[in-house]
Amino acid sequence: MTNIDGIYIDKLVELHGSPFFVVSARTLRENIKTFREAFSKKYPKVKVAYSYKTNYISGVLKIIHKEEIWAEVASGFEYDLARALEVQGESVVFNGPYKKREELEKALKEGALINADHLDEIKLLEEIASELGRTVDIGIRINTDVGIHQLPDRFGFNLESGDAIQIVRRCVEKKLLRIAAIHIHLTSYIIEPESVENTTPAKRIKLIWPKSSDMYRMAANKVARFAEEIREKFGLNMKYVDVGGGFPNVDFLTPYVEAVVEPIVKGFKGDLPILILEPGRAIVSNAIHLITTVVGVKEFPNGERGVIVDAGVNILPTSFWRWQEIEHLTKPESSLKEETIVYGPLCLQTDIIGKAMLPELGAGDKLVIKNVGAYNISQSSTFIFPRPAIVLIEDEQVRVLRRVEAVDDVFLFGNF
Ligand SMILES: Cc1ncc(COP(=O)(O)O)c(C=O)c1O
C-alpha cells in the first residue's frame, strides 16, 4: 500500500512526521452508502445511527452526518458532542448504563430516543415525565440468550427472566412512560465464565467478531416475539426496533441483513416499525490506517525477530485483543518475509501490536497498520507518549484533523 486515494504516503510522512492516522473520506462514504443500501433494499423504514464511541473525531463525524446518519451516543458527553455538531435531538439515540438526570431531561425535551438500561433510570425518567406533565416515549434495552456463554449480560432488561415484560407493565400502569422502542445490541466482547481460579475479567474477555449471522436471526426473532407479546397484553405498537451494531465489514453484510429483516417482517406483519441500526466498526474500521516507523531491530536469543516501531498500545489499544494487520509501506508483497514481532515504543513489556510476516526491516522503514479506525482513536491515551496527528484525505486534498499532542495540550499548568 503506497498510496491512499491517490495520495502517496511517503509525501505525508515528510509533512506530518510519524506516527499518524490517515482517514479516507472516500472509504467512509462508500461504507455508509453500502451499509444503508444493503438494509434499505430489503426493508422500507431504515435509520442508521453511527455509534460514536467507535471513533468520534469531529472531522470523521462531520463526514458521517453529511450523509444524513443519526448519532448513537452512550453518555451525556457524547450527546453534547452530537449537538455541538448540530445533530438535532430527534436524530440521536441515547444509550448507555449511566445517563445523568439533567442529561435525560435535556435529551427528552430535545426529542432524542432514550433507551433505558435499568430500573433506577426508569425511575428518573418517570420523575421527569411527571414534572413535564405528560407521557413520554422511550425505548428499553433488552438482553437475551443468543447462544453466547455470557451470563449475566450487564446491559438492559432480561427477556427470559421476565424482567423486560415487568418493566413494560410498570410503564403501562404508571402512564408516565410509553415504551416505543425495543433495543438490543449483541456485544462483540464477551466475558467467559470464571474457571477454577478467580481470574480477573480482562483475562476472560474474548473477542467474537465477526459474529455469526445466526445470532442476529435469533435476536430478531426474540425481539419480534416480545413486541407481539407487548401488543397482545397492553395494546402497544412499537415505533422502533433497534438492533444495535456489531456488523461485519460492509462487503459481508448480506446474511446479516436477511437475519435481521426476515424475522421482523414476519413478526410485525403489516405494521412495520422503523428499524434502527447502530454500526460502528463496519463504517470506520477500514477507512483509517496508521503509518508508523521502525526505530530499532531486535534479534532474540531464541531466534525470534522483533522490531520496535513508534506506535504503541496507547494509541492502538485493540492490540490487547487482536494482533494488528501490518504491511511494509513500499516493499512489494512478493518480498521474502519472516515472522516478526512488532513492539511499540512504550517502556512496557506488553506493548506488542502484532506478529506479522514482514520483509527484512531496518530503522527508518515505514509500516502501515491497516484497518484501525474502530476503538483505537477513541480509547487511546497519553500513556508515556502523546497521541499522534490524524490527517484526512478528501477529494485528493489532505487536511489535518488533529495535530500531534504537545505537553501543553495534555497538562494544565498554572494553578495546579
Ligand atoms: C449499544 C451499542 N451500539 C452499537 C455499538 C457499535 O458496535 P460495532 O462497532 O461493533 O458495530 C456498540 C459497541 O459496543 C454498542 O455498545
The ligand as an ORCA input file, in Angstrom:
! r2SCAN-3c Opt
* xyz 0 1
  C     -25.162     -0.061     22.133
  C     -24.140     -0.179     21.066
  N     -24.485      0.049     19.792
  C     -23.577     -0.033     18.791
  C     -22.264     -0.368     19.030
  C     -21.304     -0.468     17.865
  O     -20.795     -1.753     17.705
  P     -19.853     -2.121     16.463
  O     -18.733     -1.133     16.441
  O     -19.381     -3.487     16.758
  O     -20.703     -2.003     15.233
  C     -21.853     -0.633     20.348
  C     -20.467     -1.009     20.647
  O     -20.081     -1.556     21.612
  C     -22.809     -0.527     21.390
  O     -22.468     -0.751     22.679
*
